[in-house]
Amino acid sequence: MASPDQSQLLRLFQKVAPASWFEQVCHEQEYPFRQGVYSIAVVAWLMIWQRLQSKRSLAAAVQCLQQGGAGDLVPACKRWTEDQVSSATGGYCQARQKLPTLIAKQVNQRIVEQLGSEMQEGWAGLQRPVFLIDGSSLQLQHTRSLVQGFPPGHNQHGDNHWPVMKIVVFHDVFSGLALPPALGAMYGNTAVSEQGLAREALSRLPAEAVVLADCNFGIFRFAYDVRQSQRGMVLRLTQERAQKVLGSELVNGIDRHLVWQASRWDSKTHPELPPQASIEGRVLVCENPSRPEELLYLFTTLDLVAREILSIYKLRWNIETDLRSLKSTVGLHQLSSKSVAMAEKELLLAIAAYNLIRTVMCLAARRANVTPRQLSFSFVRNVVEAALPGLEQASSEAEYERLLDRMLRFAAQGKHAKRAQRRSYPRTVWGQGEHFPARKRVVEKRDERK
């Protein structure tokens, strides 16, 4: 696919995943290709559209369809040509449930593959994409199937009410594009670790990618999998692990080539590891730029000088704002689906919506000659949400390009402010939120005079 220009941007979904592509995927997966109003292409777009709106109801999505918001994706069926599409949400709801999860995964993957090479940049002197990795948790609806698939947590007071899903996501360090996540249960007998999910998500990375991660993933098992995949890495180690790997005193300025051997605990915990498993690389000990009294311990397989390795690691904080954009701005802090399959599809297509916003940010940033990270995600999302109705109703290609050019100009204005005074806390630090006391049941007293 050629690099998307301004005339293609807001028709991104139709260009990247047209109806013909959905028909091809259905044929490959031996799934019947439906020709009704709620075709697979229309349902996938409406689920993405819901995440681009502040009001994410099914009724709003149906109204979008009736007003022509699905563009050329709608097949020329009888109900559509005769303007007999119902405003009821039942048909759309059933079509969402019938949408195959595999197709939702492929929609997300296709958007990243088609646009990722155009949007991402390489580190100077490296020319390889760098991907951040981190995990988070999502709150689900309390239904029987979700409680079984993603059990709630518990503490000394008993079981919690809401099921919890754990996810691990890779983000491009420059563009912010997110790959399809790996997900699993956070609690219960089927609980999986973030490191285990990371190994699953690793297969979705480009072959030439460099993995950047914090000390939660700075363990031998994950590093070994990254090395076996022939990808580079920059991992932070804990002080205790760095001491064992280095085998000497940790002093600022160390840059030593070594072989990281699997410990007895690694071999016992992961019996699938081959005997004498090892990784060749370098251990760097350097001062933390934001906390001079703290030392950083980094393991890398790259051949860059220590100063550049540290500069790459400093970009790891971008994952914090990316996850915040996913959970708050795109609304993934709590999923509304009531089944395991629907929750996974809702998550995948919400990330596809997030990637559409990131694409707008990349093109708007190029227009303003700034980096995508200098633009506010929520600001650009508001611009896209406001511009969608006009773009969908453009009467000609020339008018569409004019409105699109106007939208990109507005999006490029969403730069993060340069404050005269420092913030009370860094933008990359999450707030702790408010905690409310549990509501107590009030028992009304009967009026004895009655």
C-alpha positions, 0 to 999 in steps of 0.5 A, spaced: 500 500 500 502 506 498 503 512 503 496 514 505 496 522 503 491 527 505 485 524 500 485 517 503 486 519 511 479 519 514 477 513 509 482 509 512 478 504 514 475 503 507 482 503 504 486 499 508 480 494 509 475 494 504 469 490 503 473 486 498 478 484 503 473 482 508 470 477 503 477 474 501 478 473 509 471 470 509 473 465 504 480 463 507 477 462 513 471 458 510 466 463 514 460 465 510 460 472 507 454 476 509 451 481 504 445 484 508 446 491 511 450 489 517 455 485 513 462 484 517 465 490 514 460 494 516 460 491 523 467 492 524 467 499 522 461 501 527 464 498 533 471 502 531 466 508 530 463 507 537 470 508 540 471 514 536 465 517 540 464 520 546 457 516 546 458 509 545 451 506 545 449 501 540 443 506 538 448 511 536 452 506 532 445 505 528 444 512 527 451 513 524 449 507 519 442 510 517 445 517 516 451 514 511 456 513 516 459 507 513 460 509 506 461 505 501 462 499 506 454 498 506 452 492 500 447 494 495 442 490 499 434 491 498 433 494 505 439 499 504 437 501 497 429 502 499 431 506 505 428 501 510 433 500 515 430 499 522 433 504 528 432 498 532 439 495 535 437 488 535 440 487 528 446 490 530 447 487 536 446 480 533 451 482 528 456 484 533 456 477 536 456 473 530 463 477 528 468 472 528 474 474 533 479 472 528 477 477 523 477 482 529 484 480 530 486 481 522 483 488 522 487 490 527 493 487 524 492 489 517 491 496 520 498 496 523 501 492 517 499 497 512 500 503 516 506 502 521 511 502 516 509 509 513 508 512 520 514 509 524 521 512 524 528 508 526 533 511 531 538 515 528 544 510 527 539 504 528 534 504 523 530 499 526 523 500 529 523 500 537 517 497 541 515 498 548 512 493 552 507 493 558 501 490 561 495 493 564 488 490 567 481 492 564 475 491 568 469 487 565 462 486 566 459 481 572 456 476 568 457 468 569 461 467 563 466 473 564 467 471 571 469 464 569 473 466 564 476 472 568 475 471 575 475 477 580 480 478 585 479 477 592 482 479 599 481 478 606 474 481 606 472 476 600 471 476 593 471 482 589 465 483 584 468 485 578 472 480 573 479 483 571 482 482 564 490 482 564 493 485 557 500 486 555 501 491 549 507 492 544 507 500 542 511 503 537 516 508 541 515 513 535 508 513 532 504 510 538 501 505 534 499 499 538 499 491 536 494 486 537 494 485 545 495 478 548 490 477 554 488 472 559 486 472 566 489 476 572 486 472 578 484 464 579 487 458 577 487 460 570 491 466 571 497 468 567 503 472 568 505 479 564 511 475 562 507 469 559 503 474 555 509 478 553 512 471 550 505 470 546 505 478 544 512 477 541 510 473 535 506 479 532 512 484 532 516 486 526 522 481 525 527 487 525 524 490 531 528 492 538 524 490 544 524 496 550 522 494 557 522 495 564 525 491 570 518 487 570 520 484 563 528 484 565 528 476 566 532 471 563 526 467 560 523 473 556 530 476 554 532 469 551 525 468 547 527 475 544 534 473 543 531 466 539 526 471 535 533 474 532 530 481 535 534 486 539 533 488 546 534 494 551 531 491 558 532 494 565 534 489 570 533 490 578 539 491 582 539 484 585 539 481 578 544 485 575 549 483 581 548 476 579 549 477 572 555 481 572 558 478 578 561 484 581 560 490 584 555 495 581 559 501 579 557 507 575 560 507 568 560 499 567 559 497 560 561 490 560 560 484 554 558 478 557 554 471 557 547 471 561 547 464 563 540 461 566 540 460 573 538 454 577 531 457 579 530 459 571 531 452 569 527 449 574 521 454 573 522 453 566 523 446 564 522 447 557 529 451 557 535 447 553 540 445 558 546 451 558 541 456 555 545 463 555 544 470 552 550 474 549 550 481 550 552 487 555 550 490 561 550 497 562 550 501 569 549 508 568 546 514 572 538 515 572 537 522 568 531 524 572 534 521 579 541 522 579 542 518 586 539 512 582 543 507 578 540 504 572 542 497 570 540 495 563 542 489 559 542 490 551 544 486 545 545 492 541 552 495 538 550 502 540 554 506 545 552 507 552 549 514 551 545 512 545 542 506 549 540 510 555 537 515 550 533 509 547 531 507 554 528 514 556 523 513 551 520 507 555 515 512 559 511 513 553 508 507 554 505 510 560 501 515 556 499 510 551 496 506 556 492 512 559 490 514 552 487 507 551 484 506 558 481 513 558 480 517 552 478 511 548 474 508 554 477 501 555 478 502 563 471 498 563 469 493 557 461 493 556 461 486 553 457 481 557 461 475 554 468 472 553 468 473 545 465 479 545 470 482 550 475 480 546 472 483 540 471 489 543 478 490 545 481 488 539 477 493 535 478 499 540 485 498 539 484 499 532 480 505 533 486 508 537 491 506 531 486 511 527 487 516 531 495 515 532 495 515 524 492 522 524 497 524 529 502 522 525 500 526 519 498 532 523 505 532 526 508 531 519 504 537 517 506 541 523 514 539 523 513 536 530 514 529 532 507 525 534 509 525 541 508 532 542 501 532 540 495 531 545 492 524 544 485 527 547 485 533 543 486 530 536 481 525 538 476 531 539 478 534 532 477 527 529 470 526 532 468 533 530 470 532 523 467 525 522 460 528 520 462 533 515 467 528 512 462 523 511 457 528 507 462 531 503 459 532 496 465 531 492 472 529 492 475 536 492 470 538 498 473 532 502 480 534 501 478 541 503 475 538 509 480 533 511 486 539 510 482 543 515 482 537 520 489 536 519 491 543 520 486 543 527 489 537 529 496 540 528 495 545 533 494 540 539 501 541 542 502 540 549 503 546 552 510 549 554 508 551 562 511 557 565 511 553 571 512 546 573 506 541 573 505 539 580 506 532 577 509 529 571 504 528 565 507 521 564 505 519 572 498 516 573 494 519 578 492 514 584 484 516 583 479 517 588 477 511 593 470 511 596 467 508 602 463 502 600 455 503 600 452 500 606 445 497 606 440 502 609 434 498 613 428 502 613 424 502 620 417 501 620 412 506 622 409 502 628 403 507 628 400 504 622 
